[in-house]
Amino acid sequence: PQLDRAVEPDVDDFSVSILAALRAAAAGADLVLFLGISFEQSASCEYLREVLAARPACAVVLVNPDAEAAFAARSAVGDAPALKALAATSDALFAAADA
């Protein structure tokens, strides 16, 4: 039997609602960390742009990006002074969060 197209999820609506939720979360943030993101997918680059647009003065930190990930992120957003990169072990990062 053929599936009724009405029961299939609408990927575009799902993507829009996820981005809206992420944008709302970023709007109230003082700090946004990106851990383990390669920025090879357009969705991660889009979310990075959304975060930077939602909170231009908010610190946005790429934690331990490799050279390709850092380049991809910078290429996706252009000149974004709020975007920083940080080299840290997870132990140091979580210890700093507890301080």
Secondary structure, DSSP 8 states (H G I E B T S, - for coil): ----GGGS--HHHHHHHHHHHHHHHHHT-SEEEEES----SHHHHHHHHHHHHH-TTSEEEEES--HHHHHHHHHHH-S-TTEEEE---HHHHHHHHH-
